[in-house]
Amino acid sequence: MKIETNRLILQRPSLKEAKDLAENGNEKSMPYFTWYIPYPFTENNAKKIIKEFWLDEKKGNVGFSIRLKEENKVIGIIDIYSIKKEHKKAKIGYWIGKKYRGKGLASEAVRAVINYAFNNLKLDKLSADTLVDNEASNILLKKVGFREVGIMQKERIIDGKAIDCYLWEILKK
């Protein structure tokens, strides 16, 4: 399973990419926005997450490492999870290293995975949850065609505080 875009190669995450993932995901704000990446984010943490989320077939998640062709380096992750085949829907999540943000790379990856979800997995709907203060993701999702469905109040507990999230969705056309 491999998707190529102009600047990226998206493929199933492998344990040998753990070093790149740890390097790009090791920032203090990452646990706040991703919910599953700890800080500090080590190579061992990355290996554990790869095994747990994307190599465990029972989970049913479809994950892709985001590899920048120009540097031949993994710079983030994008995945389709909570797949409900009987209802033709799933959720999408993604993150990209700080050094690579603001260059349209995440948008490029999200567009490619939306296409994969609708055309290869035969899904009809993708949804995403973002913290209301995650301006970058909220702008990205709107830019690639998601619509804001509403606010889920007190959706996440982070550092003991209840945080609101936007619910986004995009439908197959």
C-alpha positions in Angstrom: 0.0 0.0 0.0 1.7 3.1 -1.3 0.4 6.5 -2.4 2.6 9.0 -4.2 2.0 12.7 -4.6 4.2 15.4 -6.0 6.3 15.8 -2.9 5.4 12.8 -0.7 5.3 9.1 -0.5 2.7 7.7 1.9 3.1 4.1 2.9 2.5 1.7 5.8 4.6 2.8 8.8 7.5 0.5 9.6 9.6 0.1 12.7 12.7 1.3 10.9 11.0 4.7 10.6 10.8 5.1 14.4 13.9 7.3 14.6 12.5 9.9 12.0 9.1 9.9 13.7 10.6 10.4 17.2 12.7 13.3 15.8 9.7 15.0 14.2 7.2 14.3 16.9 9.4 15.2 19.9 8.0 18.6 20.8 6.2 19.8 24.0 2.9 20.7 22.2 2.5 17.3 20.5 0.7 15.5 23.3 -1.8 18.3 23.5 -2.7 18.2 19.8 -2.3 14.4 19.0 -3.5 12.8 22.3 -1.4 9.7 21.8 2.1 11.0 21.5 3.9 11.5 24.8 6.6 14.1 25.5 9.4 13.4 25.3 8.8 11.2 22.3 11.5 8.6 22.0 12.3 6.1 19.3 11.0 3.4 21.6 7.7 5.3 22.0 7.5 5.5 18.2 8.1 1.8 17.8 5.4 1.0 20.4 2.9 3.3 18.7 3.6 1.8 15.2 3.1 -1.7 16.6 0.0 -0.8 18.5 -1.8 1.4 16.0 -0.7 0.3 12.5 0.9 -3.1 12.6 -1.8 -4.8 14.7 -4.2 -6.1 12.1 -7.0 -6.5 14.7 -7.1 -2.7 15.2 -8.2 -2.2 11.6 -6.5 1.1 11.3 -4.9 2.2 8.0 -1.8 4.2 8.7 0.7 5.9 6.4 4.1 7.4 7.2 4.5 10.7 5.4 7.9 10.6 3.6 9.2 13.8 2.0 10.7 12.7 -1.3 13.2 15.5 -1.4 14.9 14.4 1.9 13.9 10.8 1.9 12.8 11.3 5.4 9.6 10.4 7.4 8.1 13.7 8.6 4.8 12.6 10.1 1.9 10.2 10.2 -1.6 10.2 8.7 -4.2 7.5 9.4 -7.7 6.3 8.9 -9.1 4.8 12.1 -12.4 3.9 13.7 -13.3 2.4 10.4 -17.0 1.2 10.3 -17.2 -0.6 7.0 -20.9 -1.4 7.5 -21.6 2.3 7.7 -18.9 3.3 5.1 -17.3 5.8 7.4 -14.1 6.4 9.4 -12.0 9.1 11.1 -8.8 10.7 9.9 -5.9 12.0 11.9 -2.5 13.4 11.0 0.5 15.2 12.3 3.6 16.5 10.7 6.9 17.7 12.3 7.2 21.4 13.2 10.1 22.0 10.7 7.8 20.9 7.8 4.6 22.8 8.7 3.3 25.7 6.7 4.5 24.3 3.4 1.3 22.6 2.3 2.6 19.1 2.9 -0.1 18.1 5.4 -2.8 19.3 3.0 -1.1 17.3 0.2 -1.1 14.2 2.4 -4.7 14.7 3.6 -6.0 15.1 0.1 -4.3 11.9 -1.0 -5.7 9.9 1.9 -9.2 11.3 1.4 -9.0 10.0 -2.2 -7.7 6.6 -1.0 -10.5 6.3 1.6 -13.2 7.1 -0.9 -11.9 5.2 -3.9 -10.0 2.2 -2.4 -11.7 1.6 0.9 -15.1 2.6 -0.6 -16.0 4.8 2.3 -18.7 7.5 2.0 -17.7 9.7 4.9 -14.6 10.8 6.8 -14.7 12.8 10.0 -12.0 14.5 12.1 -11.9 15.9 15.6 -9.7 19.0 16.3 -9.3 21.1 19.4 -11.1 24.4 19.0 -7.7 26.2 19.4 -5.9 24.1 16.8 -6.1 26.8 14.2 -3.7 25.1 11.7 -5.7 21.9 11.5 -9.0 23.8 11.5 -7.8 25.9 8.5 -6.4 22.8 6.8 -9.6 20.7 7.1 -11.7 23.6 5.7 -9.2 24.1 2.8 -9.4 20.5 1.7 -13.2 20.3 1.7 -14.3 19.3 5.2 -17.2 21.1 6.8 -17.5 22.0 10.4 -20.4 20.0 11.8 -20.4 21.5 15.3 -18.6 21.7 18.6 -18.3 18.8 20.9 -18.2 20.3 24.4 -15.8 18.9 26.9 -14.6 16.3 24.4 -11.1 15.8 25.7 -9.5 16.0 29.2 -6.0 17.4 28.8 -4.0 18.1 31.9 -7.2 17.8 34.0 -9.1 20.4 32.0 -12.1 19.7 29.7 -11.5 20.9 26.2 -14.0 21.5 23.4 -13.4 20.0 19.9 -14.7 20.8 16.5 -16.2 17.9 14.6 -15.5 18.0 10.9 -16.7 15.8 8.0 -16.3 15.3 4.3 -18.6 13.2 2.2 -17.8 11.3 -1.0 -19.1 13.2 -4.0 
